[in-house]
Amino acid sequence: MAIEVFNRYENKYLMDTQAFHRIYERLMDYMELDDYNKNNKVYSISNIYYDTEHHTLIRSSLSKPKYREKLRIRAYGIPEPGAKVYLELKKKVFGLVNKRRTALKLDEAYEFVRTGKAPAYRNGMNKQVMQEIEYFLSRYELKPMVYLAYDRIAMFCKGNRDLRITFDANIRSRRYDLRLEQGDYGEQLMEEGQWLMEVKAEKTVPVWLSKLLSELHMYRTGFSKYGNEYKKSIRYANQEKERILC
């Protein structure tokens, strides 16, 4: 059964392709690839992020409060209308990331967020998580705001599944056709050849990893995919307004 409740710390690092290959090769001494990445394959993740009309959730998150929250529907690849997806509530409290999710059919997930009412329970759903999401939806009037997808390589520490490292590239987004089944396309969010590495651990990272990051001169950065997409889209919108006014 897929893990549905996560509590962990997440540190992010931006790098170019050369730096990615350097650290990837070194990490393989300690880590093993996710099953979906065997045979040097990557897999794609697609998301629909929800927000209020005035972008309340992402604007609050960008102000870096002690408590932040987001809601999204996540799929692996391009889902068919009745395919399984995950409805996820992601919170960050004093740096600790808490992610809670439940499996739903795609149309159920859309309807759940639209109406604020959870679908009838059946095996495979997480009843507690659905109740928490239902309460969250009662506090906001949300609508689909942005599509975000990326290609991922994921790995786990050998003998310690609590340490997970992911590499995301080809991050793309769009603010139209906001349905996952519409297809996988959008504008690039990062420069070509850039990678986003995320180190996810329930506690502190092991000493060997701290030494490796220091040796390779890799330093933490703040990078929110939705946050950066929002800043980029708002900046573009403001530039268009200025062009029209001129």
C-alpha positions in Angstrom: 0.0 0.0 0.0 1.3 3.5 -0.9 2.3 5.7 2.1 -0.4 8.3 2.6 1.0 10.3 5.5 4.4 11.9 5.4 6.2 13.9 8.1 9.7 15.0 7.1 12.1 17.8 6.5 12.8 18.8 2.9 15.9 20.6 1.7 16.3 21.8 -1.9 19.3 22.3 -4.2 19.4 23.7 -7.7 22.1 22.5 -10.1 23.1 22.2 -13.7 23.5 18.9 -15.6 27.2 18.5 -14.9 26.6 18.9 -11.1 23.7 16.5 -11.3 25.9 13.8 -12.8 28.6 14.4 -10.2 26.3 13.9 -7.2 24.2 11.2 -8.8 27.2 9.0 -9.3 28.4 9.5 -5.8 24.9 8.9 -4.3 24.6 5.5 -5.9 27.2 4.2 -3.4 24.6 4.7 -0.7 21.2 4.9 -2.4 19.1 2.7 -4.7 16.7 3.8 -7.4 13.0 3.8 -7.1 11.4 0.9 -8.9 10.0 3.3 -11.5 13.5 4.5 -12.3 15.1 1.2 -13.0 16.9 0.8 -16.3 17.7 4.5 -16.3 14.1 5.6 -16.9 12.5 8.7 -15.5 8.8 9.0 -14.7 6.6 12.0 -15.0 4.4 13.6 -12.3 1.6 15.9 -13.1 -0.3 18.2 -10.7 -3.2 20.6 -10.5 -2.8 23.2 -7.8 -5.8 24.8 -6.3 -6.1 28.3 -4.9 -8.5 31.1 -4.3 -9.4 33.7 -6.9 -6.9 36.1 -5.3 -4.1 33.5 -4.8 -4.5 33.5 -1.1 -2.6 30.2 -0.5 0.5 30.8 -2.6 0.8 34.5 -1.5 0.7 33.4 2.1 3.2 30.7 1.4 5.6 33.1 -0.3 5.6 35.4 2.8 7.2 32.4 4.6 4.9 32.2 7.7 5.5 29.5 10.3 2.5 27.6 8.9 1.7 27.1 5.2 -0.7 24.8 3.3 -1.5 23.8 -0.2 -3.9 21.5 -2.0 -3.3 19.6 -5.2 -4.4 16.6 -7.3 -1.4 14.5 -8.3 -1.1 11.8 -11.0 1.7 9.8 -12.4 1.8 10.3 -16.2 -1.4 11.4 -18.0 -4.4 9.9 -16.3 -7.5 8.6 -18.1 -10.8 10.0 -16.8 -11.4 7.1 -14.4 -7.8 6.6 -13.4 -6.5 6.6 -9.8 -5.0 9.9 -8.7 -4.1 11.4 -5.3 -5.7 14.3 -3.6 -3.0 15.8 -1.4 -3.0 18.3 1.4 0.5 19.6 2.1 1.4 21.6 5.2 4.6 23.0 6.5 4.9 23.9 10.2 8.2 25.3 11.5 10.1 23.7 8.6 8.5 20.2 9.0 6.6 19.1 6.0 3.4 17.2 6.6 1.8 15.7 3.5 -1.5 13.8 3.7 -3.1 12.2 0.7 -5.8 9.8 -0.3 -6.3 7.8 -3.5 -9.4 8.7 -5.6 -10.7 8.4 -9.1 -9.9 11.4 -11.2 -13.5 12.6 -11.5 -14.1 12.0 -7.8 -11.1 14.2 -7.0 -12.4 17.0 -9.2 -15.8 16.8 -7.7 -14.5 16.6 -4.1 -12.7 19.9 -4.5 -15.5 21.6 -6.5 -18.2 20.8 -4.0 -16.3 20.4 -0.8 -18.0 17.1 -0.1 -16.1 13.9 0.2 -17.2 11.0 -2.0 -18.7 7.9 -0.4 -16.1 5.9 1.3 -14.8 2.6 -0.1 -11.7 0.5 0.3 -8.5 2.2 -0.9 -9.5 5.6 0.4 -8.1 7.2 3.6 -11.1 8.2 5.6 -9.2 10.4 8.1 -7.4 12.3 5.3 -10.7 12.8 3.5 -12.1 14.4 6.6 -9.2 16.7 7.0 -9.4 17.8 3.3 -13.1 18.3 3.7 -12.5 20.7 6.6 -9.8 22.4 4.7 -12.2 23.0 1.7 -14.8 24.4 4.1 -12.4 27.3 4.9 -11.6 28.4 1.3 -13.4 28.8 -2.0 -10.9 27.1 -4.3 -10.6 26.7 -8.1 -7.9 25.0 -10.3 -5.1 27.5 -10.7 -2.1 26.0 -12.4 -0.9 22.8 -14.0 2.6 21.7 -13.0 4.5 18.6 -14.3 8.1 17.4 -14.2 10.3 14.4 -14.9 11.6 12.7 -11.8 14.4 10.4 -10.7 13.9 9.1 -7.1 16.1 7.1 -4.8 16.1 5.7 -1.3 18.9 5.1 1.1 20.0 1.5 1.2 18.6 0.0 4.5 16.9 3.3 5.5 13.8 4.2 3.5 13.3 7.2 5.7 15.9 9.1 3.6 14.7 9.9 0.1 16.3 12.0 -2.6 14.6 13.2 -5.8 15.8 15.0 -8.9 13.2 16.9 -11.0 13.9 18.3 -14.4 11.9 19.7 -17.4 9.4 21.4 -15.0 6.6 22.8 -17.1 3.4 24.7 -16.3 0.3 26.2 -17.8 -2.7 28.3 -16.6 -5.1 27.0 -19.1 -6.6 23.5 -19.9 -6.5 22.8 -16.2 -7.4 19.2 -16.3 -4.8 16.4 -15.9 -6.3 14.3 -18.7 -5.8 17.2 -21.2 -2.2 16.2 -21.8 1.3 16.9 -20.6 2.5 20.3 -22.0 3.3 23.8 -20.8 5.9 26.5 -20.5 9.3 25.7 -19.0 9.8 27.0 -15.5 13.6 26.6 -15.3 16.4 27.1 -17.7 17.3 24.1 -19.9 19.6 21.7 -18.2 18.7 22.7 -14.6 17.8 20.1 -12.0 16.1 20.5 -8.7 17.3 18.1 -6.0 15.2 17.5 -2.9 16.6 15.7 0.2 13.7 14.4 2.3 14.4 12.9 5.7 12.3 12.3 8.8 15.2 13.4 11.0 18.6 14.8 10.3 20.5 13.8 7.2 23.3 11.2 7.7 26.9 12.4 8.2 28.0 11.0 4.9 25.5 13.0 3.0 26.4 16.3 4.8 30.0 15.7 3.9 29.2 14.9 0.3 27.1 18.1 -0.1 29.9 20.1 1.4 32.6 18.5 -0.7 30.6 19.3 -3.9 29.8 22.8 -2.7 26.0 22.3 -2.8 24.0 24.7 -0.7 20.3 24.8 0.2 18.0 27.1 -1.6 14.4 28.0 -1.3 12.5 26.8 -4.4 8.8 26.2 -4.6 7.6 25.0 -7.9 4.2 26.6 -7.5 5.7 29.7 -5.9 8.1 30.3 -8.7 5.5 29.7 -11.3 3.3 32.2 -9.6 6.0 34.8 -9.5 6.9 34.2 -13.1 3.3 34.4 -14.3 2.5 37.5 -12.3 5.7 39.2 -13.6 4.7 38.3 -17.1 1.1 39.7 -16.6 2.5 43.0 -15.2 4.8 43.3 -18.2 1.9 42.8 -20.6 -0.1 45.4 -18.8 2.8 47.9 -19.1 3.2 47.1 -22.8 -0.5 47.6 -23.5 -0.5 50.9 -21.5 2.5 52.2 -23.5 
